Amino acid sequence: MTLLPYFSTHVTLGMMCNFVVPVSIHANAVIIVSFLHKTQPAHGSLKPQKVQFQSRNFHNILRWQPGSSLTGNDSVYFVQYKKYGQREWKNKTDCWGTTALFCDLTNETLDLYEPYYGRVMTAWAGSYSAWSMTPRFTPWWETKLDPPVVTTIQVNASLLVLLRAPELPYRNQNGKNTSMENYYDLVYRVFLIDDSLEKEQKAYEGTQRTVQIKSLTPRSGYCLVAEIYQPMLGRKSPRSEQRCVQIP
């Protein structure tokens, strides 16, 4: 999207909210300026619905659905966030006047053990909604983990299984990727499926990332899947994609 020059003028939103914001104008979103200068009273039917964080591997996305009276995509949305205990809300610049139904707040929620809130407001046809706020969101408690990355190496009648936990969506201060193992006690579960018997059995459960499965039947086919279990949270990841081998 092409941006016109940034305006340093500050505009007060008056009745809508008690703060002052800078305004930047998008070439195809002049409606934002009109909205800020002359708005009509809030309409409940415009209020965003189901505003909530969805988090995977600490990639924290705020999502919402349009108000009950909105059927098209000609409305714009304004997003703010704050940490629990803070008085002032902060604008998310990249999502200030967005037409999308989501906003990436990963970089605004980096304190993984701290609770946050997000909120969204709608503007449409010169009218605006009230703010719609999320429940309290704490990344460490609520993020969901992807399946482990699985690599299999066949050694005669055995399989060597290499497991790797998901990584954070950003690098640490040293520029290196950070594993989820740095934040949780993870238990790996490996399941083996015998193609001839169509039967699944648990081949391994533990914290080791290198697993050897021995004594497989010659001239048989096997498939393998793995998942991660978080004992403290009583939660497990989805299963990995199947890795299949034929034992000679």
N, C-alpha and C positions, 0 to 999 in steps of 0.2 A: 504494500500500500504506500503510495507516495505521500509524503508529509509536506505540508506548507510550513513556512517559518514559524518558530515557536514564539508565542506571545507572552511577554513577561507580565502582562496585566493580570491582576488577581480579581476573581469574581466571587462574591458571596452568594451562597445558595439560599439564604433567607430561611423561609419556613421549612424548607426541605431538610436542612441539617445545619448544625451550629459549627461550621468551620469554613475556612477560606481556602480556595484551591487555585493553582495556576491552570490555565486552559491552553491546550495545544489542539489545533484544528486539523482534521484529516480532510483530504481533498474531496472525498465522497461522503463526508459525515458532517456537513455544515449544520445539520439538525442539532448537533451538540451545543453549538453557540446559541442558537435560538432557544434551545431548552434552558440553558443557564440564565438567559436574560429575561425570559418571560415564560413562566411555567404556571400550570393550573394546579389546583389542589390535588392531593394524592388520591388515587383510586385503588381500592382494595383488589379489584380484579386484575390490576397490572402487576401486583406484587409477585416477585419470583417465588417459585415453589420448589420444595425438596432441595433446599440449599444445603450442601454437605461436602465434606472433604472425602475424597477417595485417594487412598495412598497405597502404593506398591513399591517396596524396596526404598522407602523414604522419598519417593517421587510423589509430591503432595499436590494434588489437583483439586481446586474448588469447582464443583459442578452444580448446575441448577436447571430448572425447567421454566418455560415462560409462564406468565400469569394466566389465569383461567380465561381471560377475554382475548388473548393474543393467539392468532392462528398463523400469521405470516412471519417474515424475518426482518421486518422494518423497524423493530425496536432496538434500542441501545441500552447497554448495561454499565453500571459503575460499581467497582469492587474496592472494598477496604478490608483491612485486617488489623489485628492487634494481639499482643500477648496477654494472657490472663493477668489481671491486676493493673494493667496500664489504663489510663484515663482516656488518652487520645487515640483515635483511629488513624491509620495511615492509608493514603491512597496507593493503590497498585497502578502505577503509571501506564503500564502496557495494557491494562484492562479498564482504563478509564474512558468509557465511550465505546466499548467493544460490542460487536454484534454476535460474538460467539456465546456459547452456553457453558463455557468453562474458562478457568484462569489458572495458570501454573503459579503456585505460591511456594514452590520448593525452596527457593533462595530466601524467602521471607519466614520460613519455619525451620531454620537450621538447628535450633536448640531442641534436640530430639526428645528430651525429657520434660520440656515445658509445654503447658497447654496454650492453645491459640483459639481465636475466633476469626471467622470471616463473615462478611455480609455483602449483600448485593441489592442494588436498586435499579428499577426500570424507568426509562423515559420513552414515551411514545406519543406522537401527534400533539406535542405541547403539554402533555400531562406527565406526571411522575408518580411512582409508587412509594410506599413506605419501605424502609429497609427490611430485608429478610435475612436473619442471622443463622449461622450454623450452630449446632450443639458444640460443646467444648471438644477440642481436638488435640490429642497428645500423640505426636508421631510414633514414639516408641511403643505405645500401647496398641495403636490402631493400624499401623502399616501391615500389609499382607506381603508375604514372601513368594517370589517365583519358585518354581521347582529347581532343584540342583542341576548344574550342568554335568552331564554324564559322558564319560569317554570309556569305551570298552576295548580291551586288548586281548585277543585270543591266544592262549599259550597251550598248544596240544589240546587236552581234554579239560582245560580249566579256563576261567575268564578272570582277567584282572580288571577291576572296575575302579575308575578314578572319579571322584565326586568333588564338585566345587560349588560353594554357596554363592548366591547372588551378591552383587556388589552395589554400593551406593551410586546414585546418579551423578555424583561429583567427586572430584579428587581431593585428597587431604592436602595439608599445607606443604608437603614434600612433592606434590604432583603425582602421587601414586593412587591407584584404585584401592578402595577400602572394602573389605569383606563384611558381610552381615555377621560373621562369627565374632567380630570385634564388639558386637552389641548384644548378642544373644548366646545362650547355651543351646546349640543345635544338635539334634539327633537325626542321623540319616537312616532311612529305611529303604532297603533294596528288595524288590520282588522279582522272582524268576517264574516265567511261564513256559511250561513244557508244551510245545506245539502238538505233539502226538497225543498227549493226554488232555490237552486244553485245561490244564490245572495250574493254578497259581500258588506259590508258596513264598513265605518270607525267607529270603536267603541271608539277610543281615539286618541288624538294628544296633546302632552304636554311634560313637562320635568320630571314628576313624574315617578319613577321606579316601583311603586306599583299601579296597576289599578284594580278596581272592575267593572265587567260587570254584571249588574243586570237584573232581569225580563226576563230571558230566557224562552222560551216556553217548558213546560214539554213534555216528550216523544219525544224530538227532538234531532237531532245531529248537532253539530257545530264544525267547524274547525277555528283555529286562526293562524294568521301570524303577524309578526312585522318587522319593518325596522327602521333605524336611518336616520334622516335628519339633515344636517349641514347647518343652515341658512346662515352663513357668506360665505360659499363656494358654496351655491346653489346645493349641492350634496347629494345624498342619497345612503345608503348601499343596497346590495341585500336583499331580504326578507329572514326571518328565515324559517326553515322547519315547515310544518304545525303541529299543536297540536290539536288533535281532541278529543271531549268528547261526551258522550250521557247523556242528562239530564233526570233523572228518572221521 
